[in-house]
């Protein structure tokens, strides 16, 4: 099950619980579900519009220079 599906199911369950416990809270829960759904759609569309795979972005990261013995700040380093 994808993360988006888990979020959607969880928010629907929260909306049902709020509707049962608090009058008018089901409406607020429904709004939350719609907003989360729209955010997921925008996120997927923006990821698709970038035309870059996540692995390409990971390859572009710079290698870390760790501090410590033998690192760039070691005074005993030649």
N, C-alpha and C positions, 0 to 999 in steps of 0.2 A: 504494500500500500504506500503510495507516495506521501510525501510530507504535506502537500497541499490538500490531499483527500483527508488526512488525519485532522488537519486544522478545520476543514469544513465540517466534518462529522462532530468534532468537539464543540464548535461554535453552535451548531444546530442543537446539540444536546444541552448546551448552556442556555440557549434561547427557550427550549421547552421547559427546563427546570425553572427559569425565571418566570415564565408565563404561568407555571403552576403555583409558584410561591408569592409572586408580587403582581398585583393588577397593573397592567400597562407595560410591564417589563418585557413581555413577549414582543411588543412592537420595537422596543429598543434593541432587543436581541436580533430581530429580523434585520434591522438597519446595520448592526455589526456584521452579520453574515454577508450582506450585500457589499459592504465596504471591503471586507476581507476578500471576497470574490473578485471585486474590481481591482484590488491591489495585486492579486495573483495574476490576473490577466495582463495588467500593465507591466508587471515584472517579467512575465514570459515574453511579451511583445518587445520589450526593450532588450532582453537578452538575445532574442532572435534578430533584432535590428542591428546589433553590434557586429554580426557576421564573424565573430571570433569564438572559437571553441575555448572552454575553460582551460584545457591543456595548453593551448597557445599562450594564454595569459600567464600560466604558471611557469612556462619555459622562459618568459621574458624577465622574470625576477632575478635580481642580482644575487650572487653568492655572498653569504655572510662572512664577515671577518670577525671571528670570535676573539674576545680579549682573554688574556691569561698567558701562561708560559708559552713562549714561541709566537705569541700574537703580535700585532702591529705596535702595541704599547710596551712590549717587553724590552727593558734597557739592555738585557744581555743578548738580544737578538742581533745577529751580524748584519 
